[in-house]
Amino acid sequence: MPKPLYLVDASIYIFQAYFSPHLEVWGEDGRDLSAFLGYAQFLQRFLRQTRPEQIAVAFDESLFCGFRHSLYPDYKSNRVLPDPDLERQLLACAELTEAMGVRGFASKVYEADDIIGTLAARYRTQNAAQGLAVSIVSRDKDLAQLLRGEGDHVWDFSGSLRRFHDDIVRQYGIRPSQFPDYLGLVGDAVDCIPGVPGVGPVAACALLQHFQTLPQLYDNLPEVASLSYRGAKKGAELLSKHQEIAMLSRQLATIVEDVEHPLEAFSTVQSSDLQWRAPQAQLVADILRGMQLDSIASERYLTLLGSLSPIAPAQGLAS
């Protein structure tokens, strides 16, 4: 079986390490290196375990400046910009990714989810005949909306959990493609997406099982009263009152899959860009030294790096 295209959501693994009480690492200059080393260890372990043929890593740089903030200023308003020390580690993570032979992408306008969505869509379009799978490496449930083919899955690498289409249906009671509609109704406190007040997961599932999409629901509001979920009798009135915010919430939750912009490298990616290439040991060593990681940890990392090399490349995105 050909290997899938691996699309990695970097922020999950960077911040998992940064906030972990079990990983505290300090450089020789006394500065925190937890986020950097945690991500570095994850990336090496992932490459060693999967030996990918094609892989890309998506980074987030659009906090407070992305297109969703122009639609809704409160979007992700519970976040804070990284302090200088964390910002330094984030930049080093991106540099290390390239040095490890993996292409990394970031944008000031689009989020990592949109980068992953666009890369996945291009990959499927250009490899439709082969039916190749996409593995989205993340714990973020929102990315489930990108699952299309039978082999597509969201992989929580740290938790050793892969969720395919049917797993999402069993867990949430909706199809993966319905996630934007679902979040349009229930909202998402993590991203400050409001949703419809008074509509919870049970009601949202009942509505989407009957109407399939939010636009279809709003085209047939009188039918809501005939459904069996609690609150259905007054559901049409509630939904009508909050239609604008529901549709906005759906838009905020929808991952962009068709970015076409000359300044966005991920939107014009070619086949060779996603092939895993041999790590550049000297460049990796320079990055570790620049971060002032202690010599023992650096030597251990570089020793493990010595046995890392890609398998012969397979077919991928069309040129």
The 8 nearest C-alpha neighbors of each residue, nearest first, counted from 0:
[[1, 2, 3, 131, 132, 150, 129, 130],
 [2, 0, 3, 131, 313, 132, 52, 314],
 [1, 3, 0, 52, 4, 51, 132, 131],
 [4, 2, 132, 133, 5, 134, 131, 1],
 [3, 5, 133, 53, 54, 134, 6, 132],
 [4, 6, 54, 134, 3, 135, 133, 7],
 [7, 5, 135, 55, 56, 54, 136, 115],
 [6, 8, 56, 136, 9, 57, 135, 55],
 [7, 9, 57, 137, 10, 136, 11, 56],
 [10, 8, 11, 58, 12, 7, 57, 56],
 [11, 9, 13, 12, 8, 14, 58, 59],
 [12, 10, 9, 13, 14, 15, 8, 137],
 [11, 13, 15, 10, 14, 9, 38, 16],
 [14, 12, 10, 38, 34, 16, 15, 11],
 [15, 13, 17, 16, 12, 11, 10, 18],
 [14, 16, 12, 13, 17, 18, 11, 19],
 [15, 17, 37, 34, 19, 14, 13, 18],
 [16, 18, 34, 14, 33, 15, 19, 13],
 [19, 17, 16, 15, 14, 20, 34, 22],
 [18, 20, 16, 21, 22, 17, 15, 23],
 [21, 19, 22, 18, 23, 16, 17, 15],
 [22, 20, 19, 23, 16, 18, 33, 24],
 [23, 21, 19, 20, 33, 24, 16, 37],
 [24, 22, 33, 21, 25, 20, 31, 32],
 [25, 23, 33, 32, 31, 22, 26, 36],
 [26, 24, 31, 32, 30, 29, 27, 23],
 [25, 27, 292, 291, 29, 28, 30, 32],
 [26, 28, 29, 291, 293, 292, 25, 30],
 [27, 29, 26, 30, 291, 25, 290, 292],
 [30, 28, 26, 27, 25, 31, 291, 32],
 [29, 31, 26, 25, 28, 32, 84, 27],
 [30, 32, 25, 33, 24, 26, 29, 84],
 [31, 33, 24, 25, 35, 34, 36, 26],
 [32, 34, 24, 17, 23, 36, 35, 37],
 [35, 33, 17, 16, 13, 37, 32, 36],
 [34, 36, 88, 32, 38, 37, 33, 92],
 [35, 37, 39, 38, 33, 34, 32, 40],
 [38, 36, 16, 34, 40, 39, 35, 33],
 [37, 39, 41, 13, 35, 36, 40, 12],
 [40, 38, 36, 42, 41, 37, 35, 43],
 [41, 39, 37, 43, 38, 42, 36, 44],
 [40, 42, 38, 44, 39, 43, 45, 37],
 [43, 41, 45, 39, 44, 40, 38, 46],
 [42, 44, 46, 40, 45, 41, 47, 39],
 [45, 43, 47, 41, 42, 46, 40, 48],
 [44, 46, 42, 48, 47, 43, 41, 49],
 [47, 45, 50, 43, 49, 48, 44, 42],
 [46, 48, 44, 45, 50, 49, 43, 307],
 [47, 49, 45, 46, 50, 44, 43, 51],
 [48, 50, 51, 46, 47, 45, 44, 2],
 [51, 49, 46, 47, 48, 309, 52, 310],
 [52, 50, 49, 53, 54, 275, 46, 2],
 [51, 53, 312, 275, 274, 313, 50, 2],
 [54, 52, 274, 273, 4, 51, 275, 5],
 [53, 55, 5, 273, 4, 6, 275, 51],
 [56, 54, 6, 102, 103, 273, 101, 7],
 [55, 57, 7, 103, 6, 9, 8, 104],
 [58, 56, 111, 104, 8, 9, 103, 105],
 [59, 57, 105, 111, 9, 104, 10, 60],
 [60, 58, 111, 110, 61, 105, 10, 57],
 [59, 61, 107, 106, 62, 105, 58, 110],
 [60, 62, 107, 65, 64, 108, 59, 110],
 [61, 63, 64, 60, 65, 80, 59, 107],
 [64, 62, 65, 68, 61, 75, 76, 72],
 [63, 65, 61, 62, 68, 108, 107, 66],
 [66, 64, 108, 61, 67, 68, 109, 63],
 [65, 67, 69, 68, 108, 109, 70, 64],
 [68, 66, 70, 69, 65, 71, 251, 74],
 [69, 67, 72, 71, 70, 66, 65, 74],
 [68, 70, 66, 67, 71, 72, 65, 64],
 [71, 69, 67, 68, 72, 66, 251, 247],
 [70, 72, 68, 73, 74, 69, 67, 247],
 [73, 71, 68, 74, 69, 70, 76, 67],
 [74, 72, 76, 71, 75, 191, 68, 192],
 [73, 75, 191, 76, 72, 71, 68, 190],
 [76, 74, 190, 191, 77, 78, 73, 189],
 [75, 77, 73, 74, 78, 191, 72, 190],
 [76, 78, 75, 79, 191, 190, 189, 74],
 [79, 77, 76, 75, 80, 62, 190, 63],
 [78, 80, 81, 77, 76, 62, 82, 75],
 [79, 81, 82, 78, 62, 63, 86, 83],
 [82, 80, 86, 85, 79, 83, 84, 89],
 [81, 83, 85, 84, 86, 80, 87, 79],
 [84, 82, 86, 85, 87, 81, 88, 80],
 [83, 85, 87, 86, 82, 88, 31, 30],
 [86, 84, 88, 87, 82, 81, 83, 89],
 [85, 87, 83, 89, 88, 84, 81, 82],
 [86, 88, 84, 85, 90, 89, 83, 91],
 [87, 89, 91, 85, 35, 86, 90, 92],
 [90, 88, 86, 92, 91, 87, 85, 93],
 [89, 91, 93, 87, 92, 88, 86, 94],
 [90, 92, 94, 88, 89, 93, 95, 87],
 [93, 91, 89, 95, 90, 94, 35, 96],
 [92, 94, 96, 90, 91, 95, 89, 103],
 [95, 93, 91, 96, 97, 92, 98, 90],
 [94, 96, 98, 92, 97, 93, 91, 99],
 [97, 95, 93, 99, 94, 98, 101, 92],
 [96, 98, 101, 100, 99, 95, 94, 102],
 [99, 97, 95, 100, 279, 96, 283, 278],
 [98, 100, 278, 96, 97, 101, 95, 279],
 [101, 99, 276, 278, 97, 98, 277, 275],
 [100, 102, 97, 96, 275, 99, 55, 103],
 [101, 103, 55, 97, 273, 56, 272, 100],
 [104, 102, 56, 55, 57, 101, 96, 97],
 [103, 105, 57, 58, 265, 56, 102, 106],
 [106, 104, 58, 59, 57, 60, 111, 103],
 [107, 105, 108, 109, 60, 61, 110, 263],
 [106, 108, 61, 60, 65, 109, 64, 105],
 [109, 107, 65, 106, 61, 66, 64, 110],
 [110, 108, 106, 65, 113, 107, 61, 66],
 [109, 111, 112, 113, 59, 61, 114, 106],
 [110, 112, 57, 114, 59, 58, 113, 115],
 [113, 111, 115, 110, 114, 116, 254, 142],
 [114, 112, 255, 116, 110, 254, 115, 111],
 [113, 115, 111, 117, 116, 112, 118, 57],
 [114, 116, 112, 118, 113, 117, 119, 6],
 [117, 115, 256, 113, 119, 114, 118, 112],
 [116, 118, 256, 120, 114, 257, 119, 115],
 [119, 117, 115, 121, 120, 116, 122, 114],
 [118, 120, 122, 116, 117, 121, 115, 123],
 [119, 121, 117, 123, 122, 118, 256, 116],
 [122, 120, 124, 118, 123, 119, 125, 117],
 [121, 123, 119, 125, 120, 316, 124, 126],
 [124, 122, 126, 120, 127, 121, 125, 119],
 [125, 123, 121, 127, 122, 126, 120, 119],
 [124, 126, 122, 123, 317, 316, 127, 121],
 [127, 125, 123, 124, 129, 128, 122, 130],
 [126, 128, 124, 130, 123, 129, 125, 131],
 [127, 129, 126, 130, 125, 131, 124, 123],
 [130, 128, 131, 127, 126, 123, 132, 125],
 [131, 129, 127, 128, 132, 126, 148, 123],
 [132, 130, 129, 3, 126, 133, 123, 1],
 [133, 131, 3, 151, 150, 130, 4, 148],
 [132, 134, 151, 4, 3, 5, 135, 152],
 [133, 135, 5, 152, 151, 153, 4, 3],
 [136, 134, 153, 6, 154, 5, 137, 7],
 [135, 137, 7, 154, 6, 153, 8, 155],
 [136, 138, 155, 8, 139, 154, 135, 153],
 [137, 139, 155, 140, 154, 11, 136, 153],
 [140, 138, 141, 137, 142, 143, 11, 153],
 [139, 141, 142, 143, 138, 153, 137, 144],
 [142, 140, 143, 139, 144, 178, 252, 179],
 [141, 143, 144, 140, 145, 139, 112, 153],
 [142, 144, 145, 175, 141, 140, 146, 153],
 [143, 145, 175, 176, 142, 146, 178, 141],
 [146, 144, 143, 142, 147, 116, 176, 175],
 [147, 145, 151, 144, 143, 152, 148, 175],
 [146, 148, 145, 151, 149, 164, 144, 176],
 [149, 147, 151, 150, 146, 132, 130, 131],
 [148, 150, 151, 147, 164, 132, 163, 146],
 [149, 151, 132, 148, 152, 133, 163, 131],
 [152, 150, 133, 132, 148, 146, 149, 134],
 [153, 151, 163, 134, 162, 154, 161, 135],
 [152, 154, 135, 162, 161, 136, 134, 137],
 [155, 153, 161, 136, 156, 137, 160, 135],
 [154, 156, 138, 160, 137, 158, 157, 159],
 [155, 157, 159, 158, 154, 136, 160, 137],
 [158, 156, 159, 155, 160, 41, 12, 154],
 [157, 159, 155, 160, 156, 154, 138, 161],
 [160, 158, 156, 157, 155, 161, 154, 162],
 [161, 159, 155, 158, 154, 162, 156, 157],
 [160, 162, 154, 153, 155, 152, 163, 159],
 [163, 161, 153, 152, 166, 154, 160, 167],
 [162, 164, 152, 166, 165, 151, 167, 161],
 [165, 163, 167, 166, 175, 168, 146, 162],
 [164, 166, 168, 167, 163, 169, 162, 174],
 [167, 165, 169, 163, 162, 168, 164, 170],
 [166, 168, 170, 165, 164, 169, 171, 175],
 [167, 169, 172, 165, 173, 174, 166, 171],
 [170, 168, 166, 167, 172, 171, 165, 173],
 [171, 169, 167, 168, 172, 166, 173, 165],
 [170, 172, 173, 168, 169, 167, 204, 174],
 [171, 173, 168, 169, 170, 204, 174, 167],
 [174, 172, 168, 171, 177, 204, 175, 208],
 [173, 175, 168, 177, 176, 167, 172, 164],
 [176, 174, 144, 143, 177, 178, 167, 146],
 [175, 177, 144, 174, 178, 145, 179, 146],
 [178, 176, 180, 175, 174, 179, 181, 173],
 [177, 179, 181, 180, 176, 144, 175, 182],
 [180, 178, 249, 252, 253, 182, 181, 177],
 [181, 179, 183, 177, 213, 178, 249, 182],
 [180, 182, 178, 184, 183, 179, 177, 203],
 [183, 181, 186, 185, 184, 179, 180, 178],
 [184, 182, 249, 248, 180, 245, 194, 181],
 [183, 185, 194, 195, 182, 181, 186, 245],
 [186, 184, 194, 182, 199, 198, 183, 195],
 [194, 187, 185, 182, 193, 192, 183, 184],
 [186, 188, 192, 189, 190, 191, 182, 193],
 [187, 189, 191, 190, 192, 186, 193, 75],
 [190, 188, 187, 191, 75, 192, 77, 186],
 [189, 191, 75, 188, 192, 187, 74, 77],
 [192, 190, 188, 75, 74, 189, 187, 193],
 [191, 193, 187, 186, 190, 248, 194, 188],
 [194, 192, 186, 191, 248, 187, 195, 244],
 [186, 193, 195, 184, 185, 183, 245, 248],
 [194, 196, 184, 198, 245, 185, 241, 197],
 [197, 195, 198, 194, 185, 193, 241, 237],
 [196, 198, 195, 199, 237, 185, 194, 230],
 [199, 197, 196, 195, 185, 202, 184, 203],
 [198, 200, 185, 202, 201, 203, 197, 184],
 [199, 201, 203, 202, 204, 185, 198, 181],
 [202, 200, 204, 203, 199, 205, 228, 198],
 [203, 201, 205, 204, 199, 200, 228, 198],
 [202, 204, 200, 206, 205, 201, 199, 207],
 [205, 203, 207, 201, 206, 202, 208, 200],
 [206, 204, 202, 208, 203, 207, 201, 209],
 [205, 207, 203, 209, 204, 208, 210, 202],
 [208, 206, 211, 210, 204, 209, 205, 212],
 [207, 209, 205, 206, 211, 204, 210, 173],
 [208, 210, 207, 206, 211, 205, 226, 216],
 [209, 211, 207, 216, 212, 215, 206, 208],
 [212, 210, 207, 208, 209, 215, 213, 177],
 [213, 211, 215, 214, 210, 180, 207, 216],
 [212, 214, 216, 215, 180, 217, 211, 210],
 [215, 213, 217, 216, 212, 218, 246, 210],
 [216, 214, 218, 212, 213, 217, 210, 219],
 [217, 215, 213, 210, 219, 214, 218, 220],
 [218, 216, 214, 220, 219, 215, 213, 239],
 [217, 219, 215, 216, 220, 214, 213, 221],
 [218, 220, 216, 217, 221, 222, 215, 223],
 [219, 221, 217, 222, 235, 223, 216, 218],
 [222, 220, 223, 219, 235, 224, 225, 218],
 [221, 223, 220, 224, 225, 219, 226, 235],
 [224, 222, 225, 221, 220, 226, 235, 231],
 [223, 225, 232, 231, 222, 226, 221, 234],
 [224, 226, 223, 222, 227, 231, 232, 221],
 [227, 225, 224, 223, 228, 231, 222, 205],
 [226, 228, 229, 231, 225, 205, 224, 230],
 [229, 227, 231, 202, 226, 230, 205, 201],
 [228, 230, 231, 227, 202, 232, 201, 226],
 [231, 229, 232, 233, 234, 228, 202, 227],
 [230, 232, 234, 224, 233, 229, 228, 226],
 [233, 231, 224, 230, 234, 223, 235, 225],
 [234, 232, 231, 236, 235, 230, 237, 224],
 [233, 235, 231, 237, 236, 232, 230, 238],
 [236, 234, 238, 220, 237, 233, 223, 239],
 [235, 237, 239, 234, 238, 233, 240, 220],
 [238, 236, 234, 240, 235, 239, 233, 241],
 [237, 239, 235, 241, 240, 236, 242, 234],
 [238, 240, 242, 236, 241, 237, 235, 217],
 [239, 241, 237, 238, 242, 236, 243, 235],
 [240, 242, 238, 239, 244, 243, 195, 245],
 [243, 241, 245, 239, 244, 238, 240, 246],
 [242, 244, 246, 245, 241, 247, 240, 239],
 [243, 245, 247, 246, 241, 242, 248, 194],
 [246, 244, 183, 242, 248, 194, 247, 243],
 [245, 247, 249, 243, 248, 244, 242, 183],
 [248, 246, 244, 250, 249, 245, 243, 251],
 [249, 247, 183, 245, 251, 250, 246, 194],
 [248, 250, 183, 179, 246, 252, 247, 251],
 [249, 251, 247, 253, 248, 252, 246, 179],
 [252, 250, 248, 249, 253, 67, 247, 192],
 [251, 253, 179, 249, 250, 248, 254, 182],
 [254, 252, 179, 250, 251, 249, 255, 178],
 [253, 255, 113, 112, 256, 252, 116, 142],
 [254, 256, 113, 257, 116, 253, 117, 258],
 [257, 255, 117, 116, 120, 258, 113, 254],
 [256, 258, 117, 255, 259, 120, 266, 116],
 [259, 257, 266, 256, 117, 260, 255, 113],
 [260, 258, 266, 257, 261, 267, 263, 262],
 [259, 261, 263, 262, 258, 266, 267, 264],
 [262, 260, 263, 259, 264, 267, 266, 265],
 [261, 263, 260, 264, 266, 259, 265, 267],
 [264, 262, 260, 265, 261, 266, 106, 267],
 [265, 263, 266, 267, 262, 268, 261, 104],
 [264, 266, 268, 267, 263, 104, 114, 118],
 [267, 265, 259, 264, 258, 263, 268, 260],
 [268, 266, 265, 264, 269, 259, 263, 261],
 [269, 267, 265, 266, 264, 272, 270, 118],
 [270, 268, 318, 272, 271, 316, 267, 317],
 [269, 271, 316, 318, 317, 272, 315, 273],
 [270, 272, 274, 273, 269, 318, 316, 315],
 [273, 271, 270, 269, 274, 268, 102, 275],
 [274, 272, 53, 54, 271, 55, 270, 102],
 [273, 275, 53, 271, 272, 52, 276, 54],
 [274, 276, 101, 53, 100, 52, 54, 309],
 [277, 275, 100, 274, 309, 278, 101, 308],
 [276, 278, 308, 100, 309, 279, 275, 99],
 [279, 277, 99, 100, 98, 280, 276, 308],
 [280, 278, 98, 282, 281, 283, 99, 277],
 [279, 281, 283, 282, 278, 284, 301, 304],
 [282, 280, 284, 283, 279, 285, 286, 98],
 [281, 283, 285, 284, 279, 280, 98, 286],
 [284, 282, 280, 286, 285, 281, 98, 279],
 [283, 285, 281, 287, 282, 286, 288, 280],
 [284, 286, 282, 288, 283, 287, 289, 281],
 [287, 285, 289, 283, 288, 284, 290, 282],
 [288, 286, 284, 290, 289, 285, 292, 283],
 [287, 289, 291, 285, 290, 286, 284, 292],
 [288, 290, 286, 291, 287, 285, 292, 284],
 [289, 291, 287, 288, 292, 286, 26, 91],
 [292, 290, 288, 26, 289, 27, 293, 287],
 [291, 293, 26, 290, 287, 288, 297, 27],
 [292, 294, 296, 295, 27, 291, 297, 26],
 [293, 295, 297, 296, 298, 292, 288, 291],
 [294, 296, 298, 297, 293, 299, 292, 300],
 [297, 295, 299, 298, 294, 293, 300, 292],
 [298, 296, 294, 300, 299, 295, 301, 293],
 [297, 299, 301, 295, 300, 296, 294, 302],
 [298, 300, 302, 296, 297, 301, 295, 303],
 [301, 299, 297, 303, 298, 302, 296, 304],
 [300, 302, 304, 298, 303, 299, 297, 305],
 [303, 301, 299, 304, 305, 300, 298, 306],
 [304, 302, 305, 300, 301, 306, 299, 307],
 [303, 305, 301, 307, 302, 306, 300, 280],
 [304, 306, 302, 303, 307, 301, 280, 308],
 [305, 307, 304, 303, 308, 302, 47, 301],
 [308, 306, 304, 305, 47, 309, 303, 278],
 [307, 309, 277, 306, 310, 278, 276, 50],
 [310, 308, 277, 50, 276, 275, 311, 52],
 [309, 311, 312, 308, 50, 52, 51, 275],
 [310, 312, 309, 313, 52, 308, 275, 274],
 [313, 311, 52, 310, 274, 314, 309, 275],
 [314, 312, 52, 315, 311, 1, 53, 274],
 [313, 315, 312, 316, 317, 270, 52, 126],
 [316, 314, 270, 317, 313, 126, 53, 122],
 [317, 315, 270, 122, 125, 269, 318, 126],
 [316, 318, 270, 125, 315, 269, 126, 122],
 [317, 270, 269, 316, 271, 268, 315, 125]]
